[in-house]
Amino acid sequence: MSGPDVLQTFDPSSGRPHEPVPINTTEELTAVVSAARRAQAQWWALGFEGRAELAQRFLARLDDEAVRERVARCICGEMGKPIKQARAEVANVHRRTASFIDRAREALRDEVGREGNIEVTTQWRPLGVVAVVAPWNFPFSTPNNLVMSALLTGNTAVLKPSEFTPRSGAIYHELFAEVLPPGVFGLVQGGGAIGKALVESNIDMVAFTGSIRTGQAIMREAANAMKRLMLELGGKDPMIVLPGADVVAAAQFAVRNSLTNSGQVCVATERVFVPRELEPAFVDAVVREIATLTIGEPLAETTDFGPMANAAQRDVVLGQLAEAKTAGARVVVGGERRDPGCWLTPTVLSEVRDDMRIAREETFGPVVSISIYDEVDEAVSRANATDYGLGASVWGPPGPETDAVAERLEVGMIGINRGLSAAAGAPWVGWKMSGFGYSRSSAGMRNFLQPRTQARTI
């Protein structure tokens, strides 16, 4: 919730209110964007190695255990992520940023081509000012993915954190902006109105992670000034378990990838397709795995599973579960709402049909949703029958038959007998309505750049 001048957020484990966070006025937003515009030329002139050195100074701040713990506890308090997962999020920022520096260096290199007596040099130049509109589910690492991509490539940036996690975004801004020249990295706080004003302001690009609906609205507005876009949108990731798969390993993955962060992950497994003959054993293995999870307060060291981040998202999940149950799906375990706070127990749902809303719309909650299939071609067809195309996984005997199933899936990222990964400089990318542009790889860095050619006779 928020009032006209402040963001009022709540601890999702207890429902207790946090101190309100002031919302920026449109005049303040304009001043922040203008400062970023003024700072951009000198920031580019600093050169890549100068920019990379300042990014390293930010990483040095994260070497301080007290700083890392402060960030992790803020994440816990704002969105309910268990402390060990929050610490991992902060650690991932350190690891990924080192890779981003290498990827950005590669992306900025000139490319020289020759044809006859003509030599053409392709140069890569920044777009200008990048607006980063960040989500609440990874409130420290996702802003870093986008802000680092913008700044290392010579753009300046303005961050608007989610209205559900304003403090986590503010800490990220504080830690990074303090080592940067004035104006290079700005911060604005607010809800949808401020987000809309930022997109409409004097910026050159919007980097957004969130829902398809909001991404479409940003895209419509960006068209007015031909602003560039990098949109990571929703997911409805399928998992296909093939005959001959290791049922126990597949079940362990299904639980982990459906329930980590209470299922509030863009690449969470949201649809599990299991052969009819394997379904009883698979469901049993999933239930046994869930029984090993410790449900508890986010700050407890042993907690594996905490509350959902906010009441609105819990209501979405509860609505999908209620409709699915009425339509004939079976709640094997879980699905229990607990108050105060935003608790929803880990849920296993079987006998899910494709016409149910929980099989079609993004759930973004702690549900292992299991459907039965009879033929592999059927499973592939059903997995692809969606507007989403972010990630997927295939579980089966290692070899060409399992690889062939993976090849047929219409998604940007696939794991074979494992989850997804952007290791080795791979892009983080979605197909269909799950993505527009991509990040992390050297090619992804070029989404934050524009090419320019210089030709000469040799």
C-alpha positions as CSV (number, residue, x, y, z in Angstrom):
1,M,0.0,0.0,0.0
2,S,1.0,3.6,-0.4
3,G,-0.4,7.0,0.4
4,P,-0.2,10.1,-1.8
5,D,3.3,11.0,-0.6
6,V,4.8,7.8,0.9
7,L,5.2,4.1,0.2
8,Q,3.9,2.0,3.1
9,T,5.3,-1.5,3.1
10,F,4.9,-4.4,5.5
11,D,7.1,-7.2,6.9
12,P,5.6,-10.2,5.0
13,S,6.4,-12.6,7.9
14,S,4.5,-10.6,10.6
15,G,2.4,-8.0,8.8
16,R,4.1,-5.2,10.8
17,P,4.5,-1.9,9.0
18,H,7.9,-0.6,8.0
19,E,8.7,3.1,8.3
20,P,7.2,4.8,5.3
21,V,9.4,5.8,2.3
22,P,8.8,9.2,0.7
23,I,7.7,9.1,-2.9
24,N,9.6,11.4,-5.2
25,T,7.7,14.2,-6.9
26,T,7.8,14.6,-10.7
27,E,9.9,17.7,-10.2
28,E,12.5,15.6,-8.3
29,L,12.4,12.9,-10.9
30,T,13.1,15.5,-13.6
31,A,16.0,16.8,-11.7
32,V,17.5,13.3,-11.3
33,V,17.1,12.5,-15.0
34,S,18.6,15.9,-15.9
35,A,21.6,15.2,-13.7
36,A,22.1,11.9,-15.4
37,R,21.9,13.6,-18.8
38,R,24.5,16.2,-17.8
39,A,26.9,13.5,-16.4
40,Q,26.8,11.1,-19.3
41,A,29.4,12.6,-21.6
42,Q,32.1,12.8,-18.9
43,W,31.2,9.3,-17.8
44,W,31.8,8.0,-21.3
45,A,35.0,10.0,-21.6
46,L,36.3,8.3,-18.4
47,G,36.9,5.3,-20.6
48,F,36.1,1.6,-20.0
49,E,38.9,0.9,-17.6
50,G,38.0,3.9,-15.5
51,R,34.4,2.8,-15.3
52,A,35.4,-0.8,-14.5
53,E,37.7,0.4,-11.7
54,L,34.7,2.2,-10.0
55,A,32.6,-1.0,-10.4
56,Q,35.4,-2.8,-8.6
57,R,35.3,-0.3,-5.8
58,F,31.6,-1.2,-5.4
59,L,32.5,-4.8,-5.2
60,A,35.1,-4.0,-2.5
61,R,32.3,-2.6,-0.4
62,L,30.5,-5.9,-0.6
63,D,33.6,-7.6,0.7
64,D,32.6,-6.2,4.1
65,E,30.7,-8.9,5.9
66,A,28.7,-6.3,7.9
67,V,27.6,-4.6,4.6
68,R,26.5,-7.9,3.1
69,E,24.6,-8.8,6.2
70,R,22.8,-5.4,6.3
71,V,21.7,-5.9,2.7
72,A,20.5,-9.5,3.3
73,R,18.5,-8.6,6.4
74,C,16.8,-5.7,4.5
75,I,15.8,-8.2,1.8
76,C,14.4,-10.5,4.4
77,G,12.4,-7.8,6.1
78,E,11.0,-6.4,2.9
79,M,10.1,-9.5,0.8
80,G,10.4,-12.4,3.2
81,K,13.3,-14.3,1.5
82,P,15.0,-16.7,3.9
83,I,18.3,-15.2,5.2
84,K,20.5,-17.9,3.6
85,Q,18.8,-17.2,0.2
86,A,19.2,-13.4,0.7
87,R,22.9,-13.8,1.5
88,A,23.2,-15.9,-1.7
89,E,21.6,-13.1,-3.7
90,V,24.1,-10.6,-2.4
91,A,27.0,-13.0,-3.1
92,N,25.7,-13.5,-6.6
93,V,26.0,-9.7,-7.2
94,H,29.7,-9.9,-6.4
95,R,30.3,-12.9,-8.7
96,R,28.2,-11.7,-11.6
97,T,29.7,-8.2,-11.6
98,A,33.1,-9.6,-12.2
99,S,31.7,-11.4,-15.3
100,F,29.8,-8.3,-16.4
101,I,33.1,-6.3,-16.5
102,D,34.6,-8.9,-18.9
103,R,31.5,-9.0,-21.0
104,A,31.2,-5.2,-21.3
105,R,34.9,-5.0,-22.3
106,E,34.3,-7.5,-25.1
107,A,31.1,-5.7,-26.3
108,L,32.8,-2.3,-26.6
109,R,35.7,-3.5,-28.9
110,D,35.7,-2.1,-32.4
111,E,35.1,-4.6,-35.2
112,V,37.0,-4.1,-38.5
113,G,35.9,-5.6,-41.8
114,R,37.4,-5.3,-45.3
115,E,35.8,-5.6,-48.7
116,G,38.1,-4.9,-51.6
117,N,39.8,-1.5,-50.9
118,I,37.2,-0.5,-48.4
119,E,37.8,-0.8,-44.6
120,V,34.8,-0.4,-42.3
121,T,35.2,0.0,-38.5
122,T,32.1,-0.7,-36.4
123,Q,32.2,1.2,-33.2
124,W,29.8,0.7,-30.2
125,R,28.6,3.8,-28.4
126,P,26.3,4.3,-25.4
127,L,22.6,5.2,-25.8
128,G,22.6,8.0,-23.2
129,V,20.4,7.7,-20.1
130,V,18.9,4.3,-19.1
131,A,15.9,4.0,-16.8
132,V,16.0,0.8,-14.8
133,V,12.6,-0.3,-13.4
134,A,13.3,-3.2,-11.1
135,P,11.2,-6.0,-9.5
136,W,10.6,-7.0,-5.9
137,N,11.6,-10.7,-6.1
138,F,15.4,-10.1,-6.4
139,P,15.5,-6.5,-5.2
140,F,19.3,-6.3,-5.0
141,S,20.7,-8.6,-7.8
142,T,18.2,-7.7,-10.6
143,P,18.9,-3.9,-10.3
144,N,22.6,-4.7,-10.4
145,N,22.3,-6.8,-13.5
146,L,20.7,-3.9,-15.4
147,V,22.5,-1.0,-13.8
148,M,25.9,-2.5,-14.3
149,S,25.1,-3.3,-17.9
150,A,24.1,0.3,-18.5
151,L,27.0,2.0,-16.6
152,L,29.8,-0.2,-17.8
153,T,28.8,0.5,-21.4
154,G,29.0,4.2,-20.8
155,N,25.4,5.1,-20.2
156,T,24.2,6.8,-17.0
157,A,21.3,5.3,-15.1
158,V,18.2,6.1,-13.0
159,L,16.8,3.3,-10.8
160,K,13.2,3.0,-9.7
161,P,13.0,0.1,-7.2
162,S,9.7,-1.8,-6.8
163,E,7.3,-0.1,-4.5
164,F,7.3,-3.3,-2.4
165,T,11.1,-3.2,-1.8
166,P,12.2,0.4,-1.8
167,R,14.8,0.0,1.0
168,S,16.7,-2.8,-0.8
169,G,16.9,-0.6,-3.9
170,A,17.9,2.4,-1.8
171,I,20.8,0.4,-0.2
172,Y,22.0,-0.8,-3.6
173,H,21.9,2.8,-4.8
174,E,23.7,4.1,-1.7
175,L,26.5,1.5,-2.0
176,F,27.2,2.1,-5.7
177,A,26.4,5.8,-6.1
178,E,28.8,6.8,-3.4
179,V,31.8,5.6,-5.4
180,L,30.6,7.2,-8.7
181,P,30.8,10.8,-10.0
182,P,27.7,12.9,-9.2
183,G,24.7,12.3,-11.4
184,V,25.9,9.1,-13.0
185,F,23.5,6.9,-11.0
186,G,20.2,8.3,-9.8
187,L,17.4,6.9,-7.7
188,V,13.7,7.7,-7.6
189,Q,11.0,6.0,-5.4
190,G,7.4,5.5,-6.0
191,G,4.7,3.3,-7.5
192,G,3.2,3.0,-11.0
193,A,2.8,6.7,-11.4
194,I,6.5,7.5,-10.9
195,G,7.4,4.5,-13.0
196,K,5.3,5.9,-15.8
197,A,6.7,9.4,-15.4
198,L,10.3,7.9,-15.6
199,V,9.5,6.1,-18.8
200,E,8.0,9.3,-20.3
201,S,11.0,11.4,-19.1
202,N,14.1,12.5,-21.1
203,I,15.7,9.0,-21.1
204,D,17.0,6.9,-24.0
205,M,16.3,3.4,-22.9
206,V,14.1,1.4,-20.4
207,A,15.5,-1.8,-18.9
208,F,12.5,-3.5,-17.1
209,T,11.9,-6.8,-15.4
210,G,8.3,-7.6,-14.5
211,S,4.9,-8.6,-15.9
212,I,4.0,-8.8,-19.6
213,R,1.2,-6.3,-19.1
214,T,3.5,-3.6,-17.7
215,G,6.1,-4.4,-20.3
216,Q,3.5,-3.8,-23.0
217,A,2.6,-0.5,-21.5
218,I,6.3,0.6,-21.4
219,M,6.7,-0.6,-25.0
220,R,3.7,1.6,-26.2
221,E,5.1,4.7,-24.5
222,A,8.7,4.0,-25.7
223,A,7.5,4.0,-29.3
224,N,6.6,7.7,-29.0
225,A,10.3,8.6,-28.9
226,M,11.8,5.4,-30.3
227,K,13.4,4.7,-26.9
228,R,15.3,1.4,-26.8
229,L,14.1,-1.4,-24.6
230,M,15.3,-4.4,-22.7
231,L,12.3,-6.2,-21.2
232,E,12.4,-9.4,-19.2
233,L,8.8,-10.3,-18.7
234,G,6.7,-13.2,-17.3
235,G,7.3,-16.9,-17.5
236,K,5.4,-20.1,-17.3
237,D,8.3,-22.5,-17.5
238,P,7.5,-26.2,-18.3
239,M,9.4,-29.2,-17.1
240,I,9.1,-32.4,-19.1
241,V,9.9,-35.6,-17.3
242,L,10.6,-38.3,-20.0
243,P,10.2,-42.1,-19.6
244,G,13.5,-43.4,-18.2
245,A,14.2,-40.3,-16.2
246,D,15.7,-40.4,-12.7
247,V,12.4,-39.8,-10.9
248,V,13.9,-38.9,-7.6
249,A,16.4,-36.3,-9.1
250,A,13.6,-34.8,-11.2
251,A,11.3,-34.5,-8.2
252,Q,14.0,-32.9,-6.1
253,F,14.5,-30.3,-8.9
254,A,10.8,-29.7,-9.3
255,V,10.5,-28.9,-5.6
256,R,13.5,-26.7,-5.5
257,N,12.7,-24.8,-8.7
258,S,9.0,-24.4,-7.9
259,L,9.4,-23.4,-4.3
260,T,12.7,-21.4,-4.0
261,N,11.8,-17.8,-3.0
262,S,8.3,-19.1,-2.4
263,G,8.0,-19.7,-6.2
264,Q,8.5,-16.0,-6.9
265,V,11.1,-16.4,-9.6
266,C,10.7,-15.6,-13.2
267,V,12.2,-18.9,-14.3
268,A,10.4,-21.0,-11.6
269,T,9.0,-24.3,-12.8
270,E,5.3,-23.7,-13.1
271,R,4.2,-26.7,-15.2
272,V,5.5,-30.3,-14.7
273,F,4.5,-32.8,-17.4
274,V,5.0,-36.4,-16.2
275,P,4.3,-39.7,-18.1
276,R,1.1,-41.4,-16.8
277,E,2.9,-44.5,-15.6
278,L,5.5,-42.4,-13.6
279,E,3.0,-40.0,-12.0
280,P,2.3,-41.9,-8.8
281,A,6.0,-42.4,-8.0
282,F,6.8,-38.8,-9.0
283,V,4.1,-37.3,-6.8
284,D,5.3,-39.4,-3.9
285,A,8.9,-38.3,-4.4
286,V,7.8,-34.6,-4.6
287,V,5.9,-35.0,-1.3
288,R,8.8,-36.6,0.4
289,E,11.1,-33.8,-0.7
290,I,8.8,-31.1,0.5
291,A,8.7,-32.8,3.9
292,T,12.5,-32.1,4.2
293,L,12.0,-28.3,3.9
294,T,12.1,-26.2,7.1
295,I,9.3,-23.6,7.0
296,G,10.1,-20.7,9.4
297,E,10.9,-17.1,10.0
298,P,13.0,-15.6,7.3
299,L,15.8,-14.6,9.7
300,A,16.2,-18.1,11.1
301,E,19.4,-19.8,9.9
302,T,17.7,-23.1,9.2
303,T,14.7,-21.7,7.2
304,D,14.3,-23.0,3.7
305,F,10.9,-21.6,3.0
306,G,9.4,-18.3,4.2
307,P,6.3,-16.2,3.5
308,M,5.3,-14.8,0.1
309,A,6.4,-11.2,-0.5
310,N,3.0,-9.4,-0.4
311,A,-0.7,-10.0,0.1
312,A,-1.6,-9.1,-3.5
313,Q,0.6,-11.9,-5.0
314,R,-0.6,-14.4,-2.4
315,D,-4.2,-13.6,-3.5
316,V,-3.3,-14.3,-7.1
317,V,-2.0,-17.8,-6.1
318,L,-4.9,-18.6,-3.8
319,G,-7.3,-17.6,-6.6
320,Q,-5.7,-19.9,-9.1
321,L,-5.6,-22.8,-6.6
322,A,-9.3,-22.4,-5.7
323,E,-10.3,-22.4,-9.3
324,A,-8.2,-25.4,-10.1
325,K,-9.6,-27.3,-7.2
326,T,-13.1,-26.6,-8.2
327,A,-12.3,-27.7,-11.8
328,G,-11.0,-31.1,-10.6
329,A,-7.4,-30.7,-9.7
330,R,-6.2,-32.4,-6.5
331,V,-4.4,-30.6,-3.7
332,V,-2.0,-33.3,-2.5
333,V,-0.4,-31.2,0.2
334,G,-0.3,-27.6,1.3
335,G,-2.2,-24.6,-0.1
336,E,-2.9,-23.3,3.4
337,R,-3.0,-19.6,4.1
338,R,-1.5,-18.5,7.4
339,D,-1.9,-15.1,9.0
340,P,-0.6,-12.7,10.1
341,G,1.8,-12.0,7.3
342,C,1.7,-13.4,3.8
343,W,2.2,-17.1,4.5
344,L,1.1,-19.8,2.0
345,T,2.4,-23.4,2.6
346,P,4.2,-25.3,-0.1
347,T,1.6,-26.8,-2.4
348,V,1.5,-29.9,-4.6
349,L,-1.3,-29.9,-7.2
350,S,-1.9,-32.9,-9.3
351,E,-4.4,-33.7,-12.1
352,V,-3.9,-30.3,-13.6
353,R,-5.5,-29.7,-17.0
354,D,-4.4,-27.2,-19.6
355,D,-7.8,-25.4,-19.5
356,M,-7.2,-24.4,-15.9
357,R,-6.0,-20.9,-15.2
358,I,-3.1,-22.2,-13.1
359,A,-1.9,-24.0,-16.3
360,R,-2.2,-20.9,-18.5
361,E,-1.3,-17.8,-16.4
362,E,1.8,-17.0,-14.5
363,T,1.4,-18.2,-10.9
364,F,4.5,-16.8,-9.3
365,G,3.9,-18.7,-6.1
366,P,4.8,-21.9,-4.1
367,V,3.1,-24.5,-6.2
368,V,4.4,-27.7,-7.8
369,S,1.8,-28.1,-10.6
370,I,1.7,-31.6,-12.1
371,S,0.0,-32.7,-15.3
372,I,-0.1,-36.2,-16.9
373,Y,0.8,-37.0,-20.5
374,D,0.7,-40.1,-22.7
375,E,3.0,-39.3,-25.6
376,V,6.2,-37.2,-25.7
377,D,4.9,-35.3,-28.7
378,E,1.8,-34.4,-26.7
379,A,4.0,-33.1,-23.8
380,V,6.1,-30.9,-26.2
381,S,3.0,-29.5,-27.9
382,R,1.4,-28.7,-24.6
383,A,4.6,-27.1,-23.2
384,N,4.8,-24.8,-26.3
385,A,1.1,-23.9,-26.2
386,T,1.6,-20.6,-24.4
387,D,2.5,-17.0,-25.1
388,Y,5.4,-17.4,-22.6
389,G,8.9,-18.6,-23.7
390,L,11.4,-17.8,-20.9
391,G,12.8,-21.1,-19.7
392,A,12.3,-24.9,-19.6
393,S,13.9,-28.1,-18.5
394,V,13.9,-31.7,-19.8
395,W,14.6,-34.7,-17.6
396,G,15.5,-38.0,-19.3
397,P,18.2,-40.5,-20.1
398,P,21.3,-38.5,-21.2
399,G,21.7,-38.7,-25.0
400,P,20.3,-37.6,-28.3
401,E,16.6,-38.5,-27.6
402,T,16.4,-36.2,-24.6
403,D,18.4,-33.5,-26.4
404,A,15.9,-33.7,-29.3
405,V,13.0,-33.0,-27.0
406,A,14.9,-29.9,-25.6
407,E,15.5,-28.7,-29.2
408,R,11.8,-28.6,-29.9
409,L,10.9,-26.3,-26.9
410,E,10.0,-22.7,-27.8
411,V,11.9,-20.9,-25.1
412,G,15.1,-18.9,-24.7
413,M,16.8,-21.0,-22.1
414,I,16.7,-24.8,-21.5
415,G,18.3,-27.0,-18.8
416,I,18.8,-30.7,-19.6
417,N,18.7,-32.7,-16.4
418,R,19.4,-29.5,-14.5
419,G,18.2,-25.9,-14.2
420,L,19.0,-22.9,-16.3
421,S,22.3,-21.1,-16.3
422,A,23.8,-18.0,-17.7
423,A,27.3,-19.3,-17.0
424,A,30.2,-19.0,-19.5
425,G,28.9,-15.6,-20.7
426,A,25.6,-17.0,-22.0
427,P,22.7,-14.5,-22.4
428,W,19.7,-14.4,-20.1
429,V,16.9,-14.4,-22.7
430,G,13.3,-15.1,-23.3
431,W,11.3,-15.9,-26.4
432,K,7.8,-14.9,-27.5
433,M,6.1,-12.5,-25.0
434,S,8.6,-13.4,-22.2
435,G,11.3,-11.1,-23.5
436,F,12.4,-8.2,-25.7
437,G,16.2,-7.9,-25.8
438,Y,18.4,-9.7,-23.4
439,S,21.3,-9.2,-21.0
440,R,24.4,-10.6,-19.3
441,S,26.4,-11.9,-22.3
442,S,28.7,-9.6,-24.4
443,A,25.9,-9.6,-27.0
444,G,23.5,-8.7,-24.2
445,M,25.6,-5.8,-23.3
446,R,25.2,-4.5,-26.8
447,N,21.5,-4.0,-26.1
448,F,22.7,-1.0,-24.1
449,L,24.8,0.3,-27.0
450,Q,24.3,1.5,-30.6
451,P,26.6,0.8,-33.5
452,R,28.3,3.3,-35.7
453,T,30.4,2.7,-38.7
454,Q,33.4,4.5,-40.2
455,A,34.5,3.7,-43.7
456,R,37.8,4.5,-45.4
457,T,39.6,3.6,-48.6
458,I,42.8,1.6,-48.1
